[in-house]
Each structure stands twice: as C-alpha cells, then as structure tokens.
Amino acid sequence: MRLIIIIFLILFLLNACSKDNPYKAEPEAIKEGAVLYKNNCERCHGPEGKGGICPNLTDGKWIYGGSDRDIFKSISSGRPEGMPAWKGILKKEEIWKIITYIRTLEK
C-alpha cells in the first residue's frame, strides 16, 4: 500500500512540474498561435507585440514573470487593471500556441 502511495505521489509531482509549453517551437503551433494572437491579442499588444495600450511582449521585460508558465497564468487568469482573463474563451491549447508565437517576437 505504501508503495502505491509513493508511486502516486511521484506521478503527481512529475505531472505538476511538467506544465511547460507542450508546443514549444513547433512550426505548426507558431502558425496557429499567430492567427490566435491576431484575433485576440493584437488590438492591445500591437501587430508586432511591441505594445500600445498594453505591455511590450518583445523586450523580455515581464511584470508577472516571463516563463511560459507565468505567461500562461497571465493570459488564462488575467492581471489587475488591464489584462482580462481568457480562460473560458480560449482553450488551454490555444493559450500555449499563443505563447509559442509570442516567443518568436522576442528580440
């Protein structure tokens, strides 16, 4: 019984730690992410991600952290005084693909 609990805990921890972008650098995900970005993000972050009424996404300066996981949280849950929550509007896979595309915009 202990062994089963230990195995379960190990699998749970591995799953919790593996929340990295499943689409990282995949060409098809970048293309799909570009379309999703254009339709959902461009009006605030600009066509090249350089900002406008919202922060620049190309300069490597992230208010709430710049890891893919941090950016996922910002998009999914939103941030105070500006970034709306997109969960319920965008699927998890779509958010990851947007992040994959955003990474191509960085200098």
Secondary structure, 3 states (H helix, E strand, C coil): CHHHHHHHHHHHHHHHHCCCCCCCCCHHHHHHHHHHHHHHCHHHHCCCCCCCCCCCCCCCCCCCCCCHHHHHHHHHHCCCCCCCCCECCECHHHHHHHHHHHHHHCC
